[in-house]
Amino acid sequence: MANSSIDLEVIGGTAPYTYNWSNGASTEDLSNLRAGNYDVTVTDVNGCTVEATFTIGEPLPLMIDLSSSIIQDVDCNGAATGSINLVVEGGTAPYTYAWSNSATTEDIFNLLAGTYSVTVTDANGCTDEASF
């Protein structure tokens, strides 16, 4: 997603300044950036230069960890004793949860036997889905 920016502030030297970015831009500030490294060379009116590198990071992908989530089957036929302890990794917290049984918590309890689906959404609107 290209939604990051760099707001550059130059101190010293003699204005006006020129900007030469590694992505070809010649403006002071950059926007709509993807994750990666961005180098800039700033040159003042006297030809003095300074260089800097900026790194735009990104979170790990949002993922429901199926191998670490814990599923407790019901104790007896017809009993509501099942549970799902969900493990979510990556993305950007906080997460929201939308279960097929209308629950909105990370973990769900007092379940009858059956299939339960969940959609997890992180703070950036990224989603992952799973069924148990």
URDACOR-V108179 format. One record per residue. N is the residue number from 0. RES is the residue in one small letter. PSI is psi in whole degrees, 0 to 359 (* if undefined). OMEGA is omega in radians with two decimals (999 if undefined). NEAR is the number of other ideal C-beta (glycine too) atoms within 8 Angstrom. Layout:
N | RES | PSI | OMEGA | NEAR
N | RES | PSI | OMEGA | NEAR
This chain:
0 | m | 132 | -3.10 | 4
1 | a | 79 | -3.10 | 6
2 | n | 16 | 3.13 | 5
3 | s | 166 | -3.14 | 10
4 | s | 163 | 3.04 | 8
5 | i | 123 | 3.13 | 10
6 | d | 101 | -3.03 | 5
7 | l | 140 | 3.03 | 10
8 | e | 119 | -3.12 | 4
9 | v | 130 | 3.12 | 9
10 | i | 134 | 3.11 | 3
11 | g | 186 | -3.07 | 3
12 | g | 194 | 3.14 | 11
13 | t | 120 | 3.12 | 6
14 | a | 156 | 0.07 | 6
15 | p | 158 | -3.13 | 5
16 | y | 153 | 2.96 | 11
17 | t | 152 | -3.05 | 7
18 | y | 131 | 3.10 | 12
19 | n | 102 | -3.11 | 8
20 | w | 153 | 3.14 | 12
21 | s | 341 | 3.10 | 7
22 | n | 8 | 3.08 | 6
23 | g | 352 | -3.13 | 5
24 | a | 155 | 3.11 | 7
25 | s | 18 | 3.11 | 7
26 | t | 163 | 3.12 | 7
27 | e | 315 | -3.08 | 6
28 | d | 154 | 3.11 | 8
29 | l | 148 | 3.06 | 12
30 | s | 172 | -3.12 | 6
31 | n | 48 | -3.10 | 7
32 | l | 148 | 2.99 | 13
33 | r | 169 | 3.07 | 7
34 | a | 143 | 3.12 | 7
35 | g | 184 | 3.12 | 7
36 | n | 140 | 3.12 | 8
37 | y | 121 | 3.12 | 14
38 | d | 144 | 3.09 | 10
39 | v | 142 | 2.97 | 13
40 | t | 123 | 3.12 | 9
41 | v | 130 | -3.14 | 15
42 | t | 131 | 3.10 | 9
43 | d | 179 | -3.06 | 12
44 | v | 338 | 3.13 | 8
45 | n | 3 | 3.13 | 6
46 | g | 5 | 3.07 | 6
47 | c | 140 | -3.08 | 8
48 | t | 156 | 2.99 | 8
49 | v | 144 | -3.13 | 8
50 | e | 150 | 3.10 | 8
51 | a | 153 | 3.07 | 7
52 | t | 135 | 3.11 | 8
53 | f | 139 | 3.12 | 9
54 | t | 123 | 3.03 | 7
55 | i | 118 | -3.12 | 12
56 | g | 174 | 3.08 | 5
57 | e | 150 | 3.13 | 4
58 | p | 162 | 2.99 | 10
59 | l | 155 | 3.13 | 7
60 | p | 142 | 3.06 | 7
61 | l | 133 | -3.08 | 14
62 | m | 132 | 2.94 | 10
63 | i | 118 | -3.08 | 12
64 | d | 96 | -3.08 | 9
65 | l | 326 | -3.10 | 6
66 | s | 338 | 3.13 | 4
67 | s | 342 | 3.10 | 6
68 | s | 144 | -3.07 | 13
69 | i | 123 | 3.11 | 8
70 | i | 124 | 3.09 | 9
71 | q | 115 | 3.10 | 8
72 | d | 162 | 3.10 | 6
73 | v | 151 | -3.11 | 12
74 | d | 317 | -3.08 | 5
75 | c | 156 | 3.11 | 6
76 | n | 126 | 3.10 | 5
77 | g | 354 | -3.12 | 5
78 | a | 149 | 3.10 | 8
79 | a | 66 | -3.08 | 7
80 | t | 9 | 3.13 | 10
81 | g | 161 | 3.10 | 12
82 | s | 159 | 3.05 | 12
83 | i | 120 | 3.08 | 14
84 | n | 103 | -3.01 | 9
85 | l | 140 | 3.03 | 11
86 | v | 121 | -3.12 | 9
87 | v | 138 | 3.14 | 13
88 | e | 159 | 3.06 | 8
89 | g | 198 | -3.10 | 8
90 | g | 199 | 3.14 | 17
91 | t | 117 | 3.11 | 7
92 | a | 156 | 0.07 | 6
93 | p | 158 | 3.12 | 5
94 | y | 152 | 2.95 | 12
95 | t | 154 | -3.03 | 7
96 | y | 134 | 3.08 | 12
97 | a | 102 | -3.12 | 7
98 | w | 155 | 3.13 | 12
99 | s | 342 | 3.09 | 7
100 | n | 16 | 3.12 | 7
101 | s | 3 | 3.08 | 5
102 | a | 151 | 3.13 | 7
103 | t | 17 | 3.11 | 7
104 | t | 163 | 3.12 | 7
105 | e | 313 | -3.11 | 6
106 | d | 148 | 3.11 | 8
107 | i | 146 | -3.02 | 11
108 | f | 173 | 3.10 | 5
109 | n | 47 | -3.07 | 7
110 | l | 143 | 2.93 | 14
111 | l | 163 | 3.06 | 8
112 | a | 141 | -3.14 | 7
113 | g | 187 | 3.13 | 5
114 | t | 133 | -3.14 | 6
115 | y | 131 | 3.13 | 12
116 | s | 151 | 3.12 | 10
117 | v | 143 | 2.95 | 15
118 | t | 124 | 3.10 | 9
119 | v | 132 | 3.13 | 15
120 | t | 132 | 3.13 | 9
121 | d | 180 | -3.07 | 14
122 | a | 340 | 3.13 | 8
123 | n | 5 | 3.14 | 8
124 | g | 6 | 3.07 | 6
125 | c | 145 | -3.08 | 10
126 | t | 156 | 2.97 | 9
127 | d | 149 | -3.10 | 11
128 | e | 151 | 3.07 | 9
129 | a | 157 | 3.06 | 9
130 | s | 142 | 3.14 | 7
131 | f | * | 999 | 9
